[in-house]
Amino acid sequence: MALLGNQYASSDEDTPPSAPNESSSATAPLVVAAPDVSLDVWSRHFTEHESNTNSMQDPLRLRLMLAKPTDTALTYNVPYADLARPAQGPLNPYKTTQGNGLKRKNALTGDAQEAAISDATFTAQHRTFQSLGYTKDPSGNGAFVGDLDKAQAFGGRDIIQMRSSKEDSAAFRRKRQKKGDVKIVDGEGAYKGPWARYQDDQMYEDDAALGEETLASDEEYLEEAIVPARNAADTKLVSDYQPDLANTETTEFNGSAQHDYQGRTYMHVPQDLDIDLRREPGTQKNFIPKKLIHTWKSHTKAINALRFFPNSGHLLLSASADTKVKLWDVYHNRELLRTYSGHTKSVTDTTFSPTGSHFLTGSYDRHLKIWDTETGACISRFQTPSKAVPHVLRFHPSADTHEFLVGTSDKKIVQFDTRSGEMTQEYDHHLQAVNTITFVDEDRRFITTSDDKSLRAWEYNIPVPIKYIAEPYMYSLVSASAHPNGKSVAFQSGDNQIVVYASTDRFRQNRKKSFRGHNNAGYAIDVGISPDGQFVMSGDSGGFVCFWDWKTCKMWHKIQAHEGAVVCAQWHPQESSKVVTAGLEGGIKYWD
């Protein structure tokens, strides 16, 4: 209004100006309709002294502010104070008078004031608000916050004040049935104890039992006596122990025929192929696989271990979390040949004997079992002295040595003799569960790794480590694979890389060889080396299978193999470019 009265004429140009009235010659009082609303066009002089009035405006700044609506650029430099100042509305209560900064807030929504209140009072008011929906306002005398209707209905009392009196509690207890006699099981006067009911329409009084007695608040959960049983004595079958299912083994042949036309079983190495499976592994040159050629699907849960038949590789053994161990045909029909059942929990690991006629399994049911590969019969059972969970199993590679090693969850490596069934040696120096066992130096020594982030080398049959490696930068080594040249061992490290250690006398880490580019954190993923030692293979938590060059340590190829993590990956000992992989979904894939 002041803008129109002082600076501008009326929009009606045809109407002549009225003559001044002498009676109204006095200046009309100025009325500020919105003192807190500002268009921010005041002159500096009047902003400092008369910011709440609309008395005067700076004409120069007014012309600058009232630019054309079609303009796309400012014609003058706007001060930072004008940019940071609100266009209109009430002032920010947290804004300081000096500069454009804001007052420091001690809460996310503003400034919270402290109030002195005891813990008991706070707890009582907090419980009142949770139960009734209102509580006292600590900043006001007698004021309430929350549901004011309920506060008025209950008279503003809190939980402590609303407790029942002794008279009301006694009247309520009189509505309870008699507890009865502990000697009577059924009928009138039978013992009810803490199960005695409350009834509103009928009073049950027992002055002798109740009287002026004050019962505990948890009386309903206390049983005063045990009711003697009058039933007939149970038979022996009721209390007899159930049979130990861990000692009950079964097998099922799933193939099309157990014998061929010459009466040979699947143990016979096939010779009607275009490849000689009886030659020495590693004599052929290996290549990277490119495509999927077959998928085996029978397990219902994740697969924990895959093992090819020694030397020939014409059979494949798989151990799964569904407690089953299955044998597959790699050639011909590529069918499921036999299922071995005998464990009650997930199978952790499996390994063939040097000749392949037997294989060893370990499970979370803490049992070790040796099976006949051909007939499926369980030959012998073992358990560690501490009945620990076996994590890794390895037969001694020598065919004339009937012994195997077991790395357990109780930090020990236990050595058993398959002929006597007795424990022959115990290697106890690790500080946590054992993860890997690898034979080196012509099978006279072996290397073990553990969750204690250390590596130890042992002489076979001597329970004292000959080498101990534990560095601050080391991670847990969860799987291992020996290089065919016998000089190095590749370990899957928990920091998303594969590290290499020498398997000779010094057992030093080869810092020039480190294979990276995959993700293995959180999984015990297999690492494999091709039979000719040219390539390194590993699974990945994203479902990939990665291949590296052994000499240059560069990633050669990467295949999307499974949807979930690839935990098992093995090279075929005779084929030039075939590998087998398995993941958490239970499927086994064959690549070439």
Secondary structure, DSSP 8 states (H G I E B T S, - for coil): -HHHHHT---S-SSS------GGG-S------S-TT---S---HHHHHH-TT--S---HHHHHHHS--TT--S-SS---HHHHHS-SSSS--TTB-SSSS-B---SBTTB--------HHHHHHHHHHHHHHSEEE-TTSSS-EEE-HHHHHHTTT--TTTT---HHHHHHHHTTB----BTT--SSTTB--GGG--B-SSS----TTTSTT----TTGGG---------S----HHHHS----GGG--EEEE-SS-SS-TTS--TTS---SSSS-TTS-TT-S------SEEEEEE--SS-EEEEEE-TTT--EEEEEETTSEEEEEESSTT--EEEEEE--SS-EEEEEE-TTSSEEEEEETTS-EEEEETTT--EEEEE--TT---EEEEEE-S-TT--EEEEEETTS-EEEEETTT--EEEEE---SS-EEEEEEETTTTEEEEEETTS-EEEEETT--SEEEEE--TT---EEEEEE-TTSSEEEEEETTTEEEEEE-SSS--EEEEEEEES---TTS---EEE-TTS-EEEEE-TTSEEEEEETTT--EEEEEE--SS-EEEEEE-SS-SS-EEEEETTSEEEEE-
